[in-house]
Amino acid sequence: MGSRRIGLARTQALIQQLKRELQMNGSKFVGEKEKIMATTAVTTLTAADSGATIVWTHHAATGYNITLPKCATGLRFTVKFEIGTAITGHHIAVGDASDRFFGTATVMSTTNDKSAVQSKAKADTGAKFIHTQSDIATTGGNAGDVIEIVAIDDTHWLVNARLHTSNAAPSGLTVFKDAE
């Protein structure tokens, strides 16, 4: 066998074939597991933790924070509550002074058929903390609650929080906060 030249047209055709969608035809990945990180103390996440599900076990005696890494397009985290607590001081914080949260937090009562919604616009420059406390009307954070966080650019984290409170009438939500 000698060396064989491939013409430009053939090379381009081969490259175009590589750009096509992968057809799985019902195939499944085996051995893939979701990345789970349990937190029981102050935790600072890194970009390498992106894609992880964070299981947040609130400490019953003192509050603690989860701090995100510097916002970078495509980073994402899902925070799931293992145990809710009435202790104040549980926050998810941005990792850089220029980063911001925006999106929607929905808080539903576990004792009454009521709910409230807080929306933060992307243009709002103040939301640096997501506050949780399981028993007050202005936040939530009980077992089974979920907060999805996705970096849509290098300064904005998009948040979808679905929380519950043991308070009968959630109102005046302060899930998104400017300070702790």
N, C-alpha and C positions, 0 to 999 in steps of 0.2 A: 504494500500500500504506500502510495506516495501522498504528498500533501495535495489537498484539493481545495481550490479556491471556491468561495461562495460569492455570488454576485450580490450587489447592493439590493436589488429587488427581492431576492430570496431572503436576505438578512432581515429586511423590513417586514416581510411576511411572517417570519419566525417570531419577531418581536411582537407583532400584532396578535399572534396566537397566544402569547404569554399574558396579554392584557385581558383576555376573556375571563368571564366569571367561572368560578370553580363549581361544578355540578356535583353535589354530594349524593344524589339519587337514594336518599334514605339512609346513608351511612351515618354512623355515630362515632364520636370521639370516645375512646375508652381511657380510663385512668385519669381523666380531668376532674379535678376537685376545685370547689370554690375556695378562695383564699380567705380564711377566717382569722381575725386577730381579736383576742379577748383583752379588754382593758379593765384593770382594777385599781389603777392609780393614774396620776398625771401622765398623759401620753402625748408625744410629739410625733406626728406622722411624717414620712418622707415621700418623695415622688416615687420611690421604689415600691411603696405600699399601695399605689394606685390600683384600683380594681378590687380592693379588699372589702370584705364585709367586716365592719368593726362591731363587736358585741360589747356594748357599754353596760357594765355592771356598776351602777351608782353605789358608792360607798355610803353606808347607812349613817355614819357619824360626821363625815365631812364631805364637802363638795370637791370636785376636781374637774379640770379642763382636758379637752382633747384639742390640740393645736394642729391645724393643717399645714402642709408645706406651702412655700411660695406658690401662688396661683400660676399655672401653666396650662395652656390649651390642651384639653383632652384628659386631664387628671380627673379621676372620679372615685368617690367613696360612698358606701352605704352604711349608715349607722343604725343598728338595731338594738333596742333596749331589752336587756335581760331582766333587770329589776328596776322599777321606778322608785323614787324616794322623795320624801317631802323636804329634804335638806336643800337649802339654797346653795347656789354657787356652782352648779353644773353647767358648763358652757362648752360650745365648740367655737374655737377662735380662729380668725384668719392668721396666717403665718407671716404676713408682711404688712407693714403700715399702709401700703397702697392698695391692698386687696379689699374687696367688698363682697358681701352676700346680697343676693336679691332673689325674689321668687315668692312662693306661697307657703304659708303655714296654716294648716287646718287643725283646730283643737275641738275635740268632741267630749262631751260629758259621759262618764261611765255610770252616772246615777240618774240622769235625766235625758230626755230626748232633745238636747240642745247642742249647737255647735257655733263656732265663730271662725272667721278667716282673717288672716293678716297678710297683706301683699306688700312687697317692697319692690319699687321700680328699679331698673338697672341704673337709672340716672341718680338715684339716691346715694350720696357719698358716705353715709354714716353707719351702715350696718356692718359691724365688725365681729359681732357675737351672736350665736344662737343660744338662747337661754332655755333651760328646761327645769321644771319643778312639778312634780306629779299632782299636787293637791291644791293649786291655786287657780283662780279663774283666768289668769292672763297667760299661762303657759300650759304645758303638758309634759309627759315623759314617763309613761308607764310601760310595763312589760309588753312586748309585742309592737311597740311604736317604731316607726321607720323614718329616717331622714336621709334622703338621697341628695348628694352634692356633686355637681359636675362643673369643672372649669371650662367656660365657653370661650375665654380668651385669657390673656396674661394678667388680668386684674379682677375678673368677675367670676364668682362662684354662684351658679344657679342652684337654688334649693327647692326641694319639694318635701315638706315635712307633714307627716300624718301622725298627730299626737292625740292622747287622751288625758283627761284630768278627772280626778275624783270630785271636783267641785261641781255643783249642780248646774251652774250657769256660766259657761265660758264667755268672756267679753273683754273688750279693751286689750286685745292681745299684745304682748311685749316679747314675743319669741325672738324677733330680730331686734338687737339692741346696739347702741353706739358704744357703750361701755359695760363693764362687768357689773 
